Amino acid sequence: MSAVDLKRAVFLDRDGVINVDHGYVSSWDQFEFLPGVPAALWQLQSAGYVLVVVSNQSGIGRGLYSEADLAELNRRVYRYLLDECGVEIAQFYHCPHHPTEALLKWRQPCHCRKPAPGMIEQACAELRIDPSSSLMVGDKVSDMEAGQAAGVGRLFKVVPAATAQPLAGNGDGKEGVVLVNGLPDVARIVSESRAPA
């Protein structure tokens, strides 16, 4: 498979990037999109990126909710974004494990829990994605580390507005991690970098 055949993607952490992190969000009733996120997802999709969610979900391992609960929430998020916004999430990946704070079945070191790159690598293999031409958007250091370990080309870390710093350059990742206030900033940076000079 040549690089020409590969897609580029935006790998998205969920809580704190797509939705408000209320802590162990596991149902549609608890799910609240962050401001501007559906429109930003549409912009990124329109720029030619496949949208992939990669999320640590240790609430499963801790016994707070089930795999079925998460699958139902993912289905509701997918349908809402597609039906209301024309946005298609290509796939949802999650890690149910935790190395120390989980029920025995789920208590284990693994290759999928970020900062490990397993979910991103799995997505690249299954969806034919080139990580070097892709983006990672997360709100934790572990998201950035997973992106770096998987060879993702551009890394964006969502931080509270009070701590965000001015964006350097065009955010092409050469300076390292670019700090943004939210997903709408990422969509703007991508749009600006595609604009003719």
N, C-alpha and C positions, 0 to 999 in steps of 0.2 A: 504494500500500500504506500503510495507516494504522499508527500506532504500536501500536494495539490488536492488530494481526495479527502483530507482531514478537515473537520469543522473547527471553528473557534467557539469558545464557550465563556459564559460568566458563571463561575462557581460561587454560589451564594450560601453563606451561613443563614440560618433562619431567624432565631430569636435575637433581637437587637439590630437586625439588618432589614428583614422583610416585615417583621411584626414587633410590637412592643413586647419586651421580655418581662412578663408577669411572673416568671418562675414556673417551670414545668408545664408549659402550655400544652394541653392535650385534647382540647375540644374546640369546635367552631365558636361556641359561646365565649370562650376565653381569648379567641384570636382577634387581634386588632392590628390592622395594617398601619405601619408608620406613615406619616404624611408624605405624599408624593410618590410612594413606592409603586403602585400599579402603573402610573404614567411612566416612571423611570424604567420599569421592566419592559414596557412597550417600546420605548426609545432604544433600549439595548437590543431587543429582538429585531427592531427595524434596521439597526446598524449591522445585522448579520450574525449576531451571537445566539448560540443555543443557551437556554437558561437551565441550570442544574443546581438543585438544592443539595448541600452536603452538611448534615447537622448531627452533632453529638446529641443523643437522646437517652442519657443515663436514667431518666425517669422510668424508663421501661425496666432497666436493670434493678432499680431501687424498688420496684413493685408499685409505683405510683399510678401507672397506667399501662395498658397492654399494647402489643404490636397492632392488634385490631383497632384500638382507639386511634393510634397514630395514622394507620392506613386510612381510616375514615376522615380524619382531619385533612390529610394530604389530598384526598378525593374532593373534599369541599373547597379547599384552597384552589386546586386545579380547575374545578368547574367554575368557580367565581371568576377567576382571572381570565379564563377562556371565554365564558359567556358574556361577561360584563366589560372586559377590557381588550379582548382579542389577543391575549397573551397566553402562550403555551409553555408550561414548564415541561421540559423534555423528560426529566426524571427526578425523583426524590430519593436520595440516599441517606441512610441514617446509621449510626452506631449505637446499639443498646447497652454496650459494655461500660464498666468502670473497673479500674484495677483494684480498688479497695472498698468502695462504698456501694456495693450491689449485692443482690441475692446470689447465692452460690452459682446458679446456672449462668449468670451474666458477669460474675466477678473474675476477670481475667485480663491480662495484658493482651492487646490485640493490635492489628495493623490498620484497623479502620478508625479508631478514635483519634480525632485531631488532638495533638499535632502530628500524628502519623498520617501519611499521604494516601492510605488505602482507598478511601471513598473516591478521591479524585482520580487515582489510577484506575479504579474499576470503571468509573464513568468514561474515562478516555478510551479504554479498551472496548467497552460495550457500545458507546455512541460515536466512535471514530473521531475523537477530539485531539487536536494538537495543543498540548498544554502551553507550549512556548508562545502561542499567539492568543492565549486566553487570559482571562482576568479572574482574580480571587477577591471577593468582598466579604469581610468579616469584622467582628467587633472585639476580637480577643487575639492575644499574641499567638495562641495555638492555631488560629485560622491562618495567620501569616506564615507560621512555621510549616503548616501542612502544604500551603501553596508553594513555598520555597522548595520543600522536599520533593514535590511532584513536578517541579520545573515550570510552574505557571509564570507567564511572562510579566504580568503587571499585578501588583498587590495594593489593595485599598483597605485601609482600616478605618472603620466608623468610630468616631470619638465624640464625646459631648461637645457642643458648640463652644463652650468656654475654653476647651483645651485644644481645639483644632488650630493648626498653624496655617499660614498662607501656603497655598499650593505652589510648589516649585516646578518650573518647566511645564511640560504638557502631561505630566503624570505617567510617563512611559516606563516607570519602574527602574530606570537606570540609577536613580538616586536611592532606591530601596522602596520602602513602604510609603505610600502617599496617604496622608491623613485627610479624611473627608467628614462632613457633618452627617452624611446619609447617602443612600443610593441615588437620589436625584443629582448629587454632585458628581458621582461616577458617570451617570448618563451625560451630564453636561461636558465633562472632560473628554469622553469618547466622541461626542458630537463635535466639539471644538477641534479635536485632533484630526477629524475627517474632513473638516472644512478646507476648501482650497485657499492657498496663500494669496 
